[in-house]
Amino acid sequence: MKIGIIGSGVVGQALGTGFVNLGHEVKLASRDPGRDSIKDWVSGAGCGASAGTHADVAVWCDLAVLATSWDGTENAVQLAGP
């Protein structure tokens, strides 16, 4: 299954790693998917892990997981688009 994680913090990365370990493809959403910490997660999480913008992830995934802080939730959802 293609799982999108909206939120690239500690919780989003931990969930993403767990899903990859279960054999799913995971794309982590970030305002800056090229950021070093995101690249580090992609390379460390294993085969099936990738990153993209919120909008990229929203249209790509079969299942979306919202893993943002409450303060960042509205912005993250708006960035994901319709």
C-alpha positions as protocol buffer text, in pm:
chain_id: "A"
residue {
  index: 1
  type: MET
  ca { x: 0 y: 0 z: 0 }
}
residue {
  index: 2
  type: LYS
  ca { x: 117 y: 355 z: -69 }
}
residue {
  index: 3
  type: ILE
  ca { x: 106 y: 548 z: 260 }
}
residue {
  index: 4
  type: GLY
  ca { x: 153 y: 923 z: 278 }
}
residue {
  index: 5
  type: ILE
  ca { x: 264 y: 1080 z: 603 }
}
residue {
  index: 6
  type: ILE
  ca { x: 160 y: 1445 z: 628 }
}
residue {
  index: 7
  type: GLY
  ca { x: 415 y: 1577 z: 876 }
}
residue {
  index: 8
  type: SER
  ca { x: 788 y: 1518 z: 873 }
}
residue {
  index: 9
  type: GLY
  ca { x: 874 y: 1547 z: 1242 }
}
residue {
  index: 10
  type: VAL
  ca { x: 974 y: 1276 z: 1486 }
}
residue {
  index: 11
  type: VAL
  ca { x: 627 y: 1116 z: 1494 }
}
residue {
  index: 12
  type: GLY
  ca { x: 586 y: 1121 z: 1115 }
}
residue {
  index: 13
  type: GLN
  ca { x: 929 y: 970 z: 1063 }
}
residue {
  index: 14
  type: ALA
  ca { x: 872 y: 699 z: 1325 }
}
residue {
  index: 15
  type: LEU
  ca { x: 537 y: 604 z: 1171 }
}
residue {
  index: 16
  type: GLY
  ca { x: 691 y: 608 z: 824 }
}
residue {
  index: 17
  type: THR
  ca { x: 975 y: 380 z: 928 }
}
residue {
  index: 18
  type: GLY
  ca { x: 729 y: 139 z: 1086 }
}
residue {
  index: 19
  type: PHE
  ca { x: 517 y: 126 z: 770 }
}
residue {
  index: 20
  type: VAL
  ca { x: 826 y: 73 z: 551 }
}
residue {
  index: 21
  type: ASN
  ca { x: 935 y: -210 z: 780 }
}
residue {
  index: 22
  type: LEU
  ca { x: 595 y: -371 z: 721 }
}
residue {
  index: 23
  type: GLY
  ca { x: 655 y: -363 z: 345 }
}
residue {
  index: 24
  type: HIS
  ca { x: 460 y: -51 z: 246 }
}
residue {
  index: 25
  type: GLU
  ca { x: 576 y: 233 z: 24 }
}
residue {
  index: 26
  type: VAL
  ca { x: 590 y: 553 z: 227 }
}
residue {
  index: 27
  type: LYS
  ca { x: 620 y: 913 z: 113 }
}
residue {
  index: 28
  type: LEU
  ca { x: 684 y: 1174 z: 381 }
}
residue {
  index: 29
  type: ALA
  ca { x: 537 y: 1522 z: 319 }
}
residue {
  index: 30
  type: SER
  ca { x: 749 y: 1825 z: 395 }
}
residue {
  index: 31
  type: ARG
  ca { x: 752 y: 2191 z: 300 }
}
residue {
  index: 32
  type: ASP
  ca { x: 1116 y: 2126 z: 205 }
}
residue {
  index: 33
  type: PRO
  ca { x: 1157 y: 1761 z: 98 }
}
residue {
  index: 34
  type: GLY
  ca { x: 1521 y: 1831 z: 9 }
}
residue {
  index: 35
  type: ARG
  ca { x: 1611 y: 1925 z: 368 }
}
residue {
  index: 36
  type: ASP
  ca { x: 1902 y: 1723 z: 510 }
}
residue {
  index: 37
  type: SER
  ca { x: 1694 y: 1568 z: 791 }
}
residue {
  index: 38
  type: ILE
  ca { x: 1438 y: 1445 z: 536 }
}
residue {
  index: 39
  type: LYS
  ca { x: 1710 y: 1307 z: 307 }
}
residue {
  index: 40
  type: ASP
  ca { x: 1860 y: 1129 z: 610 }
}
residue {
  index: 41
  type: TRP
  ca { x: 1523 y: 971 z: 691 }
}
residue {
  index: 42
  type: VAL
  ca { x: 1473 y: 854 z: 331 }
}
residue {
  index: 43
  type: SER
  ca { x: 1817 y: 696 z: 315 }
}
residue {
  index: 44
  type: GLY
  ca { x: 1784 y: 537 z: 659 }
}
residue {
  index: 45
  type: ALA
  ca { x: 1425 y: 413 z: 638 }
}
residue {
  index: 46
  type: GLY
  ca { x: 1499 y: 167 z: 362 }
}
residue {
  index: 47
  type: CYS
  ca { x: 1359 y: 64 z: 28 }
}
residue {
  index: 48
  type: GLY
  ca { x: 1016 y: 212 z: -29 }
}
residue {
  index: 49
  type: ALA
  ca { x: 1079 y: 539 z: 154 }
}
residue {
  index: 50
  type: SER
  ca { x: 1063 y: 873 z: -25 }
}
residue {
  index: 51
  type: ALA
  ca { x: 965 y: 1235 z: 35 }
}
residue {
  index: 52
  type: GLY
  ca { x: 771 y: 1503 z: -146 }
}
residue {
  index: 53
  type: THR
  ca { x: 565 y: 1813 z: -101 }
}
residue {
  index: 54
  type: HIS
  ca { x: 232 y: 1798 z: 77 }
}
residue {
  index: 55
  type: ALA
  ca { x: 46 y: 1815 z: -256 }
}
residue {
  index: 56
  type: ASP
  ca { x: 268 y: 1542 z: -409 }
}
residue {
  index: 57
  type: VAL
  ca { x: 202 y: 1309 z: -119 }
}
residue {
  index: 58
  type: ALA
  ca { x: -173 y: 1377 z: -110 }
}
residue {
  index: 59
  type: VAL
  ca { x: -229 y: 1274 z: -472 }
}
residue {
  index: 60
  type: TRP
  ca { x: 17 y: 982 z: -458 }
}
residue {
  index: 61
  type: CYS
  ca { x: -101 y: 787 z: -155 }
}
residue {
  index: 62
  type: ASP
  ca { x: -372 y: 527 z: -99 }
}
residue {
  index: 63
  type: LEU
  ca { x: -382 y: 616 z: 272 }
}
residue {
  index: 64
  type: ALA
  ca { x: -286 y: 949 z: 431 }
}
residue {
  index: 65
  type: VAL
  ca { x: -176 y: 978 z: 793 }
}
residue {
  index: 66
  type: LEU
  ca { x: -185 y: 1322 z: 953 }
}
residue {
  index: 67
  type: ALA
  ca { x: 113 y: 1352 z: 1187 }
}
residue {
  index: 68
  type: THR
  ca { x: 145 y: 1722 z: 1258 }
}
residue {
  index: 69
  type: SER
  ca { x: 146 y: 1930 z: 1571 }
}
residue {
  index: 70
  type: TRP
  ca { x: -192 y: 2089 z: 1634 }
}
residue {
  index: 71
  type: ASP
  ca { x: -52 y: 2433 z: 1547 }
}
residue {
  index: 72
  type: GLY
  ca { x: 69 y: 2309 z: 1208 }
}
residue {
  index: 73
  type: THR
  ca { x: -235 y: 2104 z: 1111 }
}
residue {
  index: 74
  type: GLU
  ca { x: -438 y: 2368 z: 926 }
}
residue {
  index: 75
  type: ASN
  ca { x: -138 y: 2479 z: 721 }
}
residue {
  index: 76
  type: ALA
  ca { x: -39 y: 2120 z: 634 }
}
residue {
  index: 77
  type: VAL
  ca { x: -390 y: 2037 z: 517 }
}
residue {
  index: 78
  type: GLN
  ca { x: -405 y: 2353 z: 305 }
}
residue {
  index: 79
  type: LEU
  ca { x: -67 y: 2266 z: 149 }
}
residue {
  index: 80
  type: ALA
  ca { x: -197 y: 1918 z: 62 }
}
residue {
  index: 81
  type: GLY
  ca { x: -474 y: 2070 z: -147 }
}
residue {
  index: 82
  type: PRO
  ca { x: -818 y: 1937 z: -227 }
}
